[in-house]
C-alpha cells in the first residue's frame, strides 16, 4: 500500500490525451517516464512517483496494464514514506501545477493541507 494525492477532473467527466499528460509531466515538471503513464522524479532527496489513470464516473479503476490507454482523467502522485517541510512545499507546488494545467481538482480524501 502507498500514500498518494489524487488529482482528477470534476466528476471524472473530462479526460486529457495521454500524450498531452506525458508532454507536461516530462517536459514541464521534469519527471522521467518509467513505463506507460508511469513517471518518477527525484525531489529533495526522495523519489516521487506519478501515474495517469483512466477512471470511471465514480473514480474507480482496475487495470492490468496502462499500455494502450489513450486518455486519462485521474493522476495519482505517489508520496515518499518520509516527508519533511521542504519536500512538502515542493510536492504542493508540483500538485498545484497539475491542477492549474488541466483545471482539475484535488480529491478531498487524498489532498494537501494547504
C-alpha positions as CSV (number, residue, x, y, z in Angstrom):
1,X,0.0,0.0,0.0
2,X,1.1,3.5,-0.6
3,X,0.0,7.1,0.2
4,X,-0.9,9.3,-2.7
5,X,-2.5,12.5,-3.7
6,X,-5.4,12.0,-6.2
7,X,-6.0,14.8,-8.8
8,X,-8.9,14.4,-11.2
9,X,-11.3,16.2,-13.5
10,X,-14.5,17.3,-11.9
11,X,-16.8,14.3,-11.6
12,X,-14.2,12.4,-13.7
13,X,-16.1,13.8,-16.7
14,X,-13.2,15.2,-18.8
15,X,-10.1,13.4,-19.9
16,X,-6.7,14.6,-21.3
17,X,-5.0,12.7,-24.0
18,X,-2.1,10.6,-22.8
19,X,0.5,12.4,-25.0
20,X,-0.6,15.7,-23.5
21,X,-0.1,14.4,-20.0
22,X,3.2,12.8,-20.9
23,X,4.5,16.0,-22.5
24,X,3.5,18.1,-19.5
25,X,4.8,15.7,-16.8
26,X,8.2,15.1,-18.6
27,X,8.7,18.4,-20.4
28,X,7.4,20.9,-17.8
29,X,7.6,19.0,-14.4
30,X,10.8,17.2,-15.2
31,X,9.7,13.7,-14.5
32,X,11.3,10.6,-16.2
33,X,8.9,8.2,-17.8
34,X,9.4,4.7,-16.5
35,X,6.5,2.9,-18.2
36,X,3.2,3.6,-19.8
37,X,1.7,6.5,-17.9
38,X,4.2,6.0,-15.1
39,X,6.8,8.6,-14.1
40,X,9.3,9.2,-11.3
41,X,11.3,12.2,-10.2
42,X,14.0,12.8,-7.5
43,X,12.8,15.7,-5.3
44,X,14.7,16.9,-2.2
45,X,16.4,13.5,-1.9
46,X,13.3,11.4,-2.2
47,X,11.6,9.7,-5.2
48,X,8.1,10.9,-6.1
49,X,6.0,8.7,-8.4
50,X,3.2,9.8,-10.7
51,X,0.7,7.7,-12.5
52,X,-2.0,8.6,-15.1
53,X,-5.2,6.5,-14.9
54,X,-8.5,6.2,-16.8
55,X,-11.2,6.1,-14.1
56,X,-14.9,5.6,-14.4
57,X,-17.5,8.1,-13.3
58,X,-17.2,7.4,-9.6
59,X,-13.4,7.4,-9.7
60,X,-13.0,3.7,-9.5
61,X,-10.5,1.9,-11.7
62,X,-8.9,-1.5,-12.3
63,X,-6.3,-2.4,-14.8
64,X,-3.6,-4.9,-15.6
65,X,-1.5,-2.5,-17.6
66,X,-1.6,1.1,-18.6
67,X,-0.3,0.3,-22.1
68,X,-2.7,1.4,-24.8
69,X,-4.7,3.9,-22.6
70,X,-5.4,6.9,-24.8
71,X,-6.8,9.4,-22.3
72,X,-6.8,9.8,-18.5
73,X,-9.0,11.7,-16.1
74,X,-7.1,10.9,-12.9
75,X,-3.5,11.4,-11.8
76,X,-2.0,9.8,-8.6
77,X,1.1,11.5,-7.2
78,X,2.7,8.7,-5.1
79,X,4.3,10.1,-1.9
80,X,7.6,9.1,-0.4
81,X,7.5,7.4,3.0
82,X,9.1,10.3,4.8
83,X,8.2,13.9,4.0
84,X,9.9,16.9,5.6
85,X,8.9,20.6,5.2
86,X,11.0,21.4,2.1
87,X,9.7,18.3,0.3
88,X,6.1,19.1,1.3
89,X,6.4,22.6,-0.2
90,X,7.9,21.1,-3.4
91,X,5.1,18.5,-3.5
92,X,2.5,21.2,-3.1
93,X,4.0,23.2,-6.0
94,X,4.0,20.1,-8.1
95,X,0.4,19.1,-7.4
96,X,-0.8,22.7,-7.9
97,X,1.0,22.8,-11.3
98,X,-1.1,19.8,-12.4
99,X,-4.3,21.3,-11.0
100,X,-3.6,24.6,-12.8
101,X,-2.6,23.0,-16.1
102,X,-5.6,20.8,-16.5
103,X,-8.2,22.6,-14.4
104,X,-8.7,19.5,-12.3
105,X,-9.2,19.2,-8.5
106,X,-7.5,17.5,-5.6
107,X,-9.6,14.7,-4.2
108,X,-11.0,15.6,-0.7
109,X,-9.8,12.2,0.7
110,X,-6.3,12.5,-0.7
111,X,-5.4,16.1,-0.6
112,X,-2.9,18.6,0.8
113,X,-3.5,20.7,3.9
114,X,-2.9,24.0,2.0
